[in-house]
Amino acid sequence: MLQITPSRRRALFWAVAGIGFGLAYRYLVVQQHWIGHLCDPGNGPWWCHPRTGLILFFQYSGFGILAVLAGIYALWRRQNWAAYTALAAGGAGLVLYNAETAGIGFVMGLIAALRTPGEPTIKSTEGEERA
């Protein structure tokens, strides 16, 4: 049976936060035609440049690449923050047109967040490892 630990609850939070950010950004900022027309001439409000930068970031699979790199690091080094980053970036990438790479990173972050911690390795004074 899968137990809901505080670490897994945080992982769920970051996955939902990433998906929520992606959905909000996609439907409230990117796909709004009036915002695009306002920013097209190049002399729009101050927030047009960050909007354009973020659009370029996900057009070149930025969220997907970030999710994959964080997922690899989370699986390799067993770092919770990397698993949460993979879940958040992967969740955002899934709804922001990076489904291929973001899905891979999301699954790696999910595996890293849901695995049970193994027994720590104990080192003796002579440097020999024993389990």
Backbone as a printed PyTorch tensor [residue, N CA C, xyz], in Angstrom:
tensor([[[  0.8380,  -1.1830,   0.0000],
         [  0.0000,   0.0000,   0.0000],
         [  0.8830,   1.2470,   0.0000]],

        [[  0.4980,   2.2300,  -0.7650],
         [  1.2680,   3.4700,  -0.8530],
         [  0.8700,   4.4010,   0.2870]],

        [[  1.8350,   4.7740,   1.0960],
         [  1.5740,   5.6720,   2.2130],
         [  1.8560,   7.1030,   1.7830]],

        [[  1.0060,   8.0230,   2.2310],
         [  1.1960,   9.4340,   1.9200],
         [  2.0810,  10.0370,   3.0080]],

        [[  3.3430,  10.1910,   2.6880],
         [  4.3030,  10.7920,   3.6080],
         [  4.3760,  12.2930,   3.3160]],

        [[  4.9510,  13.0700,   4.2070],
         [  5.1040,  14.4980,   3.9260],
         [  5.8960,  14.7680,   2.6490]],

        [[  6.8920,  13.9440,   2.3640],
         [  7.6700,  14.1240,   1.1420],
         [  6.8130,  13.8810,  -0.0990]],

        [[  5.9800,  12.8690,  -0.0500],
         [  5.0990,  12.5760,  -1.1800],
         [  4.0130,  13.6350,  -1.3140]],

        [[  3.5710,  14.1890,  -0.1950],
         [  2.5850,  15.2670,  -0.2420],
         [  3.1980,  16.5080,  -0.9100]],

        [[  4.4700,  16.7870,  -0.5980],
         [  5.1580,  17.9060,  -1.2550],
         [  5.3340,  17.6410,  -2.7440]],

        [[  5.6250,  16.3930,  -3.1060],
         [  5.7640,  16.0390,  -4.5200],
         [  4.4560,  16.2610,  -5.2590]],

        [[  3.3410,  15.8670,  -4.6440],
         [  2.0310,  16.0990,  -5.2490],
         [  1.7570,  17.5900,  -5.4000]],

        [[  2.1280,  18.3580,  -4.3790],
         [  1.9460,  19.8080,  -4.4610],
         [  2.7090,  20.3990,  -5.6420]],

        [[  3.9880,  20.0050,  -5.8190],
         [  4.7910,  20.5720,  -6.9000],
         [  4.2930,  20.1190,  -8.2680]],

        [[  3.7970,  18.9010,  -8.3690],
         [  3.2300,  18.4360,  -9.6430],
         [  1.9870,  19.2360,  -9.9940]],

        [[  1.1040,  19.4290,  -9.0220],
         [ -0.1190,  20.2050,  -9.2560],
         [  0.2210,  21.6680,  -9.5200]],

        [[  1.2040,  22.2030,  -8.8160],
         [  1.6110,  23.5970,  -9.0380],
         [  2.1640,  23.7940, -10.4480]],

        [[  2.9750,  22.8530, -10.9180],
         [  3.5150,  22.9570, -12.2740],
         [  2.4310,  22.8780, -13.3300]],

        [[  1.5120,  21.9350, -13.1710],
         [  0.4100,  21.8070, -14.1230],
         [ -0.4830,  23.0400, -14.0520]],

        [[ -0.7480,  23.5240, -12.8530],
         [ -1.5770,  24.7280, -12.6960],
         [ -0.9430,  25.9560, -13.3260]],

        [[  0.3700,  26.1200, -13.1090],
         [  1.0720,  27.2430, -13.7420],
         [  0.9920,  27.1340, -15.2580]],

        [[  1.2440,  25.9440, -15.7770],
         [  1.2010,  25.7480, -17.2250],
         [ -0.1680,  26.0500, -17.8110]],

        [[ -1.2160,  25.5650, -17.1510],
         [ -2.5740,  25.8270, -17.6420],
         [ -2.9170,  27.3110, -17.5740]],

        [[ -2.5930,  27.9470, -16.4520],
         [ -2.8910,  29.3780, -16.3180],
         [ -2.1270,  30.1940, -17.3450]],

        [[ -0.8500,  29.9010, -17.5190],
         [ -0.0520,  30.6660, -18.4750],
         [ -0.5240,  30.4320, -19.9000]],

        [[ -0.8650,  29.1890, -20.2140],
         [ -1.3030,  28.8760, -21.5770],
         [ -2.6190,  29.5630, -21.9150]],

        [[ -3.6180,  29.4340, -21.0380],
         [ -4.9470,  29.9310, -21.3820],
         [ -5.1960,  31.3790, -20.9950]],

        [[ -4.4310,  31.9300, -20.0760],
         [ -4.6470,  33.3200, -19.6820],
         [ -3.6770,  34.3000, -20.3320]],

        [[ -2.5130,  33.8160, -20.7870],
         [ -1.5110,  34.7310, -21.3320],
         [ -1.1590,  34.4070, -22.7790]],

        [[ -0.8260,  33.1640, -23.0720],
         [ -0.3100,  32.8210, -24.4020],
         [ -1.4090,  32.8200, -25.4440]],

        [[ -2.5380,  32.2100, -25.1590],
         [ -3.5660,  32.0530, -26.1770],
         [ -4.5750,  33.1920, -26.2260]],

        [[ -4.3620,  34.2230, -25.4810],
         [ -5.2420,  35.3900, -25.5600],
         [ -4.8120,  36.2620, -26.7380]],

        [[ -5.6750,  36.3860, -27.7360],
         [ -5.3080,  37.1160, -28.9530],
         [ -5.0300,  38.5910, -28.6910]],

        [[ -5.7900,  39.2080, -27.8160],
         [ -5.5900,  40.6400, -27.5730],
         [ -4.2300,  40.9060, -26.9380]],

        [[ -3.7250,  39.9760, -26.1340],
         [ -2.3950,  40.1530, -25.5510],
         [ -1.3360,  40.0230, -26.6370]],

        [[ -1.5090,  39.0570, -27.5240],
         [ -0.5680,  38.8860, -28.6340],
         [ -0.5310,  40.1000, -29.5330]],

        [[ -1.6920,  40.6750, -29.8440],
         [ -1.7380,  41.8680, -30.6950],
         [ -1.1420,  43.0800, -29.9940]],

        [[ -1.2890,  43.1320, -28.6770],
         [ -0.7220,  44.2430, -27.9150],
         [  0.8010,  44.1800, -27.9090]],

        [[  1.3440,  42.9630, -27.8790],
         [  2.7960,  42.7990, -27.7990],
         [  3.4630,  42.6950, -29.1720]],

        [[  2.7180,  42.4720, -30.2340],
         [  3.3000,  42.2880, -31.5670],
         [  4.1040,  43.4670, -32.0930]],

        [[  3.6360,  44.7000, -31.9610],
         [  4.4180,  45.7970, -32.5530],
         [  5.7940,  46.0000, -31.9360]],

        [[  6.0400,  45.4570, -30.7540],
         [  7.3470,  45.6070, -30.1170],
         [  7.4110,  46.7490, -29.1340]],

        [[  6.3680,  47.5560, -29.0470],
         [  6.3770,  48.6780, -28.0990],
         [  5.2210,  48.5430, -27.1060]],

        [[  4.9350,  47.3120, -26.6950],
         [  3.8590,  47.0570, -25.7450],
         [  4.2990,  47.3520, -24.3210]],

        [[  3.4860,  46.9430, -23.3710],
         [  3.8220,  47.1530, -21.9550],
         [  5.0830,  46.3920, -21.5390]],

        [[  5.5430,  46.6530, -20.3320],
         [  6.7820,  46.0710, -19.8270],
         [  6.7410,  44.5560, -19.7730]],

        [[  5.5710,  43.9620, -19.5630],
         [  5.4750,  42.5180, -19.3900],
         [  5.4970,  41.7570, -20.7100]],

        [[  5.5710,  42.4360, -21.8280],
         [  5.6410,  41.7430, -23.1210],
         [  6.9830,  41.0300, -23.3040]],

        [[  8.0590,  41.6150, -22.8260],
         [  9.3690,  40.9780, -22.9840],
         [  9.4980,  39.6990, -22.1470]],

        [[  9.1050,  39.6920, -20.8580],
         [  9.1260,  38.4180, -20.1270],
         [  8.1820,  37.3730, -20.7410]],

        [[  7.0340,  37.8150, -21.2600],
         [  6.0970,  36.9070, -21.9200],
         [  6.7500,  36.2850, -23.1510]],

        [[  7.4010,  37.0930, -23.9450],
         [  8.0760,  36.5880, -25.1440],
         [  9.2160,  35.6500, -24.7670]],

        [[  9.9740,  35.9870, -23.7260],
         [ 11.0610,  35.1240, -23.2820],
         [ 10.5640,  33.7670, -22.8180]],

        [[  9.4650,  33.7580, -22.0830],
         [  8.9200,  32.4900, -21.6150],
         [  8.3380,  31.6790, -22.7700]],

        [[  7.7460,  32.3430, -23.7450],
         [  7.2490,  31.6380, -24.9250],
         [  8.4090,  31.0100, -25.6890]],

        [[  9.5000,  31.7360, -25.8540],
         [ 10.6790,  31.1670, -26.5180],
         [ 11.2610,  30.0110, -25.7130]],

        [[ 11.2070,  30.1210, -24.3780],
         [ 11.7160,  29.0550, -23.5140],
         [ 10.9700,  27.7520, -23.7660]],

        [[  9.6390,  27.8040, -23.8170],
         [  8.9350,  26.5430, -24.0390],
         [  8.8530,  26.1600, -25.5060]],

        [[  9.0670,  27.0890, -26.4320],
         [  9.1270,  26.7100, -27.8440],
         [ 10.3570,  25.8690, -28.1390]],

        [[ 11.4250,  26.0940, -27.4100],
         [ 12.6450,  25.3200, -27.5940],
         [ 12.7840,  24.2270, -26.5370]],

        [[ 11.6570,  23.7230, -26.0280],
         [ 11.5850,  22.6100, -25.0680],
         [ 12.3320,  22.8860, -23.7740]],

        [[ 12.3240,  24.1100, -23.3160],
         [ 13.0220,  24.4670, -22.0830],
         [ 12.4800,  23.7270, -20.8720]],

        [[ 11.1510,  23.6590, -20.7380],
         [ 10.5650,  22.9570, -19.5930],
         [ 10.8680,  21.4640, -19.6640]],

        [[ 10.8140,  20.9010, -20.8630],
         [ 11.0950,  19.4800, -21.0240],
         [ 12.5370,  19.1410, -20.7050]],

        [[ 13.4570,  19.9440, -21.1950],
         [ 14.8820,  19.7000, -20.9340],
         [ 15.1840,  19.8670, -19.4490]],

        [[ 14.6200,  20.9040, -18.8320],
         [ 14.8050,  21.1080, -17.3930],
         [ 14.2530,  19.9280, -16.6060]],

        [[ 13.0840,  19.4220, -16.9870],
         [ 12.4760,  18.2950, -16.2880],
         [ 13.3220,  17.0360, -16.4320]],

        [[ 13.8430,  16.7790, -17.6280],
         [ 14.6740,  15.5860, -17.8310],
         [ 15.9740,  15.6820, -17.0310]],

        [[ 16.6330,  16.8390, -17.0820],
         [ 17.8830,  16.9980, -16.3330],
         [ 17.6540,  16.8800, -14.8240]],

        [[ 16.5870,  17.5060, -14.3320],
         [ 16.2830,  17.4080, -12.9050],
         [ 15.8870,  15.9820, -12.5320]],

        [[ 15.1700,  15.2870, -13.4090],
         [ 14.7850,  13.9040, -13.1520],
         [ 15.9860,  12.9760, -13.1010]],

        [[ 16.9210,  13.1600, -14.0160],
         [ 18.1510,  12.3510, -14.0010],
         [ 18.9220,  12.6050, -12.7120]],

        [[ 19.0490,  13.8690, -12.3290],
         [ 19.7770,  14.2030, -11.1070],
         [ 19.0620,  13.6310,  -9.8720]],

        [[ 17.7220,  13.6970,  -9.8730],
         [ 16.9640,  13.1720,  -8.7320],
         [ 17.1220,  11.6650,  -8.6010]],

        [[ 17.1600,  10.9630,  -9.7190],
         [ 17.3430,   9.5100,  -9.6610],
         [ 18.7710,   9.1420,  -9.2950]],

        [[ 19.7140,   9.9250,  -9.7630],
         [ 21.1250,   9.6230,  -9.5350],
         [ 21.5560,   9.9650,  -8.1160]],

        [[ 21.2140,  11.1760,  -7.6590],
         [ 21.7000,  11.6470,  -6.3620],
         [ 20.6770,  11.5390,  -5.2370]],

        [[ 19.4600,  11.1140,  -5.5400],
         [ 18.3800,  10.9870,  -4.5520],
         [ 18.1120,  12.3020,  -3.8200]],

        [[ 17.9930,  13.3650,  -4.5830],
         [ 17.7140,  14.6810,  -4.0150],
         [ 16.2270,  15.0040,  -4.1980]],

        [[ 15.5420,  15.3130,  -3.0930],
         [ 14.1100,  15.6190,  -3.1700],
         [ 13.8410,  16.8830,  -3.9720]],

        [[ 14.6720,  17.8980,  -3.8010],
         [ 14.4190,  19.1520,  -4.5150],
         [ 14.4970,  18.9440,  -6.0280]],

        [[ 15.3470,  18.0510,  -6.4870],
         [ 15.4500,  17.7800,  -7.9190],
         [ 14.2100,  17.0420,  -8.4100]],

        [[ 13.6860,  16.1370,  -7.5900],
         [ 12.4490,  15.4410,  -7.9660],
         [ 11.2910,  16.4250,  -8.0500]],

        [[ 11.2200,  17.3680,  -7.1020],
         [ 10.1510,  18.3710,  -7.1310],
         [ 10.3030,  19.2910,  -8.3470]],

        [[ 11.5380,  19.6370,  -8.6860],
         [ 11.7810,  20.4580,  -9.8710],
         [ 11.3630,  19.7200, -11.1270]],

        [[ 11.6790,  18.4320, -11.2100],
         [ 11.2810,  17.6290, -12.3670],
         [  9.7650,  17.5480, -12.4740]],

        [[  9.0860,  17.4070, -11.3460],
         [  7.6280,  17.3350, -11.3640],
         [  7.0060,  18.6720, -11.7750]],

        [[  7.5100,  19.7710, -11.2380],
         [  6.9520,  21.0810, -11.5660],
         [  7.2320,  21.4510, -13.0220]],

        [[  8.4740,  21.3050, -13.4600],
         [  8.8180,  21.6420, -14.8420],
         [  8.1500,  20.6880, -15.8210]],

        [[  8.0930,  19.4080, -15.4660],
         [  7.4220,  18.4390, -16.3260],
         [  5.9320,  18.7060, -16.4230]],

        [[  5.3120,  19.0480, -15.3090],
         [  3.8800,  19.3740, -15.3250],
         [  3.5890,  20.5960, -16.1760]],

        [[  4.4120,  21.6280, -16.0380],
         [  4.2270,  22.8270, -16.8640],
         [  4.4870,  22.5100, -18.3330]],

        [[  5.5110,  21.7270, -18.6020],
         [  5.8360,  21.3820, -19.9830],
         [  4.7840,  20.5230, -20.6490]],

        [[  4.0990,  19.6870, -19.8690],
         [  3.0560,  18.8420, -20.4470],
         [  1.9240,  19.6670, -21.0530]],

        [[  1.6000,  20.7900, -20.4500],
         [  0.5140,  21.6130, -20.9910],
         [  1.0260,  22.7800, -21.8340]],

        [[  2.3410,  23.0050, -21.8240],
         [  2.9130,  24.0880, -22.6350],
         [  3.6940,  23.5420, -23.8240]],

        [[  3.1320,  22.5810, -24.4970],
         [  3.6130,  22.1130, -25.8000],
         [  4.9690,  21.4110, -25.7620]],

        [[  5.4180,  20.9160, -24.6190],
         [  6.6600,  20.1450, -24.5090],
         [  6.3720,  18.7310, -24.0420]],

        [[  5.3040,  18.1360, -24.5150],
         [  4.8060,  16.8800, -23.9490],
         [  5.8130,  15.7440, -24.0470]],

        [[  6.6070,  15.6820, -25.1070],
         [  7.5130,  14.5430, -25.2720],
         [  8.5960,  14.5310, -24.1950]],

        [[  9.3970,  15.5650, -24.1480],
         [ 10.4960,  15.5820, -23.1780],
         [ 10.0030,  15.8230, -21.7620]],

        [[  8.9890,  16.6650, -21.6120],
         [  8.4750,  16.9520, -20.2710],
         [  7.8440,  15.7200, -19.6480]],

        [[  7.2070,  14.8900, -20.4510],
         [  6.6130,  13.6610, -19.9280],
         [  7.6610,  12.7170, -19.3810]],

        [[  8.7860,  12.6180, -20.0800],
         [  9.8760,  11.7640, -19.6030],
         [ 10.4220,  12.2960, -18.2800]],

        [[ 10.6720,  13.5980, -18.2000],
         [ 11.1720,  14.1860, -16.9580],
         [ 10.1670,  14.0970, -15.8290]],

        [[  8.8780,  14.2470, -16.1380],
         [  7.8360,  14.1450, -15.1240],
         [  7.8140,  12.7440, -14.5260]],

        [[  7.8940,  11.7260, -15.3780],
         [  7.8800,  10.3450, -14.8960],
         [  9.1300,  10.0520, -14.0660]],

        [[ 10.2950,  10.5590, -14.4920],
         [ 11.5090,  10.3500, -13.6950],
         [ 11.3800,  11.0260, -12.3330]],

        [[ 10.8290,  12.2330, -12.2970],
         [ 10.6080,  12.9060, -11.0200],
         [  9.6040,  12.1710, -10.1530]],

        [[  8.5830,  11.6000, -10.7870],
         [  7.5830,  10.8250, -10.0510],
         [  8.1930,   9.5640,  -9.4480]],

        [[  9.0190,   8.8840, -10.2140],
         [  9.6950,   7.6940,  -9.6980],
         [ 10.6090,   8.0620,  -8.5290]],

        [[ 11.3480,   9.1440,  -8.6870],
         [ 12.2660,   9.5690,  -7.6190],
         [ 11.5040,   9.9830,  -6.3670]],

        [[ 10.3400,  10.6040,  -6.5310],
         [  9.5810,  11.0770,  -5.3740],
         [  8.8290,   9.9490,  -4.6790]],

        [[  8.4330,   8.9200,  -5.4150],
         [  7.6150,   7.8670,  -4.8240],
         [  8.4020,   6.6700,  -4.3240]],

        [[  9.6670,   6.5740,  -4.6780],
         [ 10.4130,   5.3970,  -4.2290],
         [ 10.6500,   5.4480,  -2.7200]],

        [[ 10.7380,   4.2700,  -2.1640],
         [ 10.9860,   4.1700,  -0.7350],
         [ 12.4670,   4.3360,  -0.4880]],

        [[ 12.8300,   5.0890,   0.4960],
         [ 14.2490,   5.2500,   0.7640],
         [ 14.8670,   3.9180,   1.1810]],

        [[ 16.0140,   3.6280,   0.6220],
         [ 16.7030,   2.3730,   0.9280],
         [ 17.4540,   2.4620,   2.2390]],

        [[ 18.0260,   1.3590,   2.6000],
         [ 18.8430,   1.3180,   3.8090],
         [ 20.1250,   2.1010,   3.5680]],

        [[ 20.5060,   2.9730,   4.4730],
         [ 21.7610,   3.7060,   4.2930],
         [ 22.9560,   2.7770,   4.4220]],

        [[ 23.9830,   3.0990,   3.7040],
         [ 25.2120,   2.3170,   3.7650],
         [ 26.0250,   2.7880,   4.9630]],

        [[ 26.4710,   1.8380,   5.7700],
         [ 27.2580,   2.1620,   6.9530],
         [ 28.7190,   1.8820,   6.6320]],

        [[ 29.5760,   2.8490,   6.8680],
         [ 31.0070,   2.6640,   6.6120],
         [ 31.7270,   2.4000,   7.9340]],

        [[ 32.5880,   1.4210,   7.9000],
         [ 33.3700,   1.1290,   9.0930],
         [ 34.5980,   2.0320,   9.1230]],

        [[ 35.3360,   1.9440,  10.1920],
         [ 36.5270,   2.8020,  10.3180],
         [ 37.6120,   2.4080,   9.3550]],

        [[ 37.6080,   1.1600,   8.8650],
         [ 38.6170,   0.7230,   7.9140],
         [ 38.2780,   1.1270,   6.4900]],

        [[ 37.0840,   1.6970,   6.2600],
         [ 36.7090,   2.1170,   4.9180],
         [ 35.9450,   1.0560,   4.1450]],

        [[ 35.6650,  -0.0890,   4.7620],
         [ 34.8850,  -1.1240,   4.1000],
         [ 33.4090,  -0.8070,   4.2410]],

        [[ 32.6500,  -1.0630,   3.1890],
         [ 31.2170,  -0.8150,   3.2410],
         [ 30.4960,  -2.0890,   3.6330]],

        [[ 29.4810,  -1.9220,   4.4560],
         [ 28.6050,  -3.0350,   4.7830],
         [ 27.1810,  -2.5280,   4.8380]],

        [[ 26.2670,  -3.3800,   4.5110],
         [ 24.8620,  -2.9660,   4.4500],
         [ 24.1460,  -3.2900,   5.7390]]])
